[in-house]
C-alpha cells in the first residue's frame, strides 16, 4: 500500500513553502501518493482514508531554532501545544487532526513533521535553515 505524503504550505510566504517543497522534491514512486495542500482542516481530512499511512509536513512557529525538525505520532497523541501550526485559514493542520480524531476519521498511521520556521513574509525566499531541514526530510522519506 502506498504512503500518502501531504506537504502543507504556501510557496509565496518564505519558510511556509517547506511542506510543498518537500513533496515537490520527492521522486515519483508507486509507493508514494503526493499532495500539496493549503492546510485547511476539512480539505486535509479528505486526503486520507482509515487504512492509510500518512505523513504531513508543515512549517511551524516555535521557540526551537529555525530548521529544527519535530515529528509527532498524531494517532497516539495530539500535536505538541508549544508548536504553532501557521495557517492562513481559520482552522489548520492541528485543528484538522483533532477534528478527524473526534469524528473517528484518523488514518491508520499519521506522522506530522513540523519544521521550525521564522520567515513568513510575502515574497520572501525560504531560509537556509529551513532549506536544509527540507532536504533532511526528503532524504528520510525517500528511504
C-alpha positions as CSV (number, residue, x, y, z in Angstrom):
1,X,0.0,0.0,0.0
2,X,1.3,3.5,-0.8
3,X,2.2,6.0,1.8
4,X,0.5,9.4,1.5
5,X,2.7,12.4,1.9
6,X,0.9,15.8,2.3
7,X,3.0,18.9,2.1
8,X,1.2,21.8,3.7
9,X,2.1,25.4,3.0
10,X,2.2,28.5,0.8
11,X,5.2,29.0,-1.6
12,X,4.6,32.8,-1.6
13,X,5.5,33.1,2.1
14,X,9.1,32.2,2.6
15,X,9.6,29.3,5.1
16,X,5.9,28.4,4.8
17,X,6.8,26.6,1.5
18,X,8.6,23.9,3.4
19,X,5.8,21.3,3.1
20,X,5.2,21.9,-0.6
21,X,8.9,21.9,-1.3
22,X,9.3,18.6,0.5
23,X,6.6,17.0,-1.7
24,X,8.0,18.5,-4.9
25,X,11.4,17.1,-4.3
26,X,10.3,13.5,-3.6
27,X,10.9,11.3,-6.5
28,X,7.6,10.0,-8.0
29,X,7.1,6.4,-6.9
30,X,4.3,3.8,-6.8
31,X,4.9,3.6,-3.1
32,X,4.1,7.4,-2.5
33,X,1.0,9.4,-3.1
34,X,2.0,13.1,-3.0
35,X,-0.3,16.1,-2.3
36,X,0.4,19.8,-2.0
37,X,-2.2,21.3,0.4
38,X,-3.0,24.8,1.7
39,X,-3.7,23.5,5.2
40,X,-7.5,23.9,5.6
41,X,-8.9,21.4,8.1
42,X,-11.8,19.9,6.0
43,X,-9.7,19.5,2.9
44,X,-6.9,17.9,4.9
45,X,-9.1,15.2,6.3
46,X,-10.4,14.4,2.8
47,X,-6.9,13.4,1.6
48,X,-6.8,10.1,3.6
49,X,-8.9,7.1,4.5
50,X,-9.0,4.9,7.6
51,X,-6.4,2.3,6.2
52,X,-3.8,4.8,5.0
53,X,-0.3,5.6,6.3
54,X,0.1,9.3,6.2
55,X,2.9,11.8,6.7
56,X,2.1,15.5,6.9
57,X,4.9,18.0,6.5
58,X,4.4,21.7,7.5
59,X,6.3,24.7,8.8
60,X,5.7,25.6,12.4
61,X,6.4,28.6,14.6
62,X,8.2,27.6,17.9
63,X,10.9,28.6,20.3
64,X,13.2,26.0,18.7
65,X,15.9,27.2,16.3
66,X,14.8,27.6,12.7
67,X,15.2,24.4,10.8
68,X,14.5,22.1,13.8
69,X,12.5,19.1,12.8
70,X,9.8,17.8,15.2
71,X,8.0,14.5,14.4
72,X,4.8,13.6,16.2
73,X,2.7,10.4,16.0
74,X,-0.6,12.1,15.7
75,X,-2.7,9.0,16.1
76,X,-1.1,8.4,19.5
77,X,-1.2,12.0,20.8
78,X,-2.3,15.5,19.9
79,X,0.3,17.8,18.3
80,X,2.6,19.5,20.8
81,X,1.0,22.6,22.2
82,X,4.2,24.6,22.1
83,X,4.2,24.5,18.3
84,X,2.1,27.0,16.3
85,X,1.0,25.3,13.0
86,X,0.9,28.5,11.0
87,X,-2.0,28.8,8.6
88,X,-3.7,31.5,6.5
89,X,-7.0,29.7,7.2
90,X,-9.1,29.7,10.3
91,X,-8.5,26.0,11.0
92,X,-5.3,24.4,10.0
93,X,-3.3,21.1,10.5
94,X,-3.7,20.8,14.3
95,X,-7.4,21.5,14.2
96,X,-7.9,19.2,11.2
97,X,-6.3,16.3,13.0
98,X,-8.3,16.9,16.2
99,X,-11.5,17.1,14.1
100,X,-10.6,13.8,12.5
101,X,-9.9,12.3,15.9
102,X,-13.3,13.5,17.2
103,X,-15.1,12.1,14.2
104,X,-13.2,8.8,14.1
105,X,-11.6,9.7,10.8
106,X,-7.9,9.4,11.6
107,X,-5.9,7.2,9.2
108,X,-4.1,4.0,10.5
109,X,-0.9,5.9,11.0
110,X,-0.3,9.7,10.9
111,X,3.1,11.2,11.4
112,X,3.3,15.0,11.4
113,X,6.7,16.5,10.6
114,X,7.0,20.1,11.7
115,X,9.9,22.2,10.5
116,X,10.5,25.2,12.8
117,X,10.4,28.4,10.8
118,X,10.6,32.1,11.2
119,X,10.4,33.8,7.8
120,X,6.8,34.1,6.6
121,X,6.8,37.4,4.8
122,X,5.0,37.6,1.4
123,X,7.6,37.2,-1.4
124,X,10.4,36.1,0.9
125,X,12.6,33.2,0.0
126,X,12.8,30.1,2.1
127,X,15.6,30.5,4.7
128,X,18.8,28.4,4.5
129,X,18.0,26.6,7.8
130,X,14.5,25.5,6.6
131,X,16.0,24.6,3.2
132,X,18.5,22.2,4.9
133,X,15.6,20.7,7.0
134,X,13.5,20.1,3.9
135,X,16.5,18.2,2.4
136,X,16.8,16.1,5.5
137,X,13.0,15.3,5.5
138,X,13.1,14.4,1.8
139,X,16.1,12.1,2.4
140,X,14.3,10.4,5.3
141,X,11.1,9.9,3.4
142,X,13.0,8.5,0.4
143,X,14.5,5.7,2.5
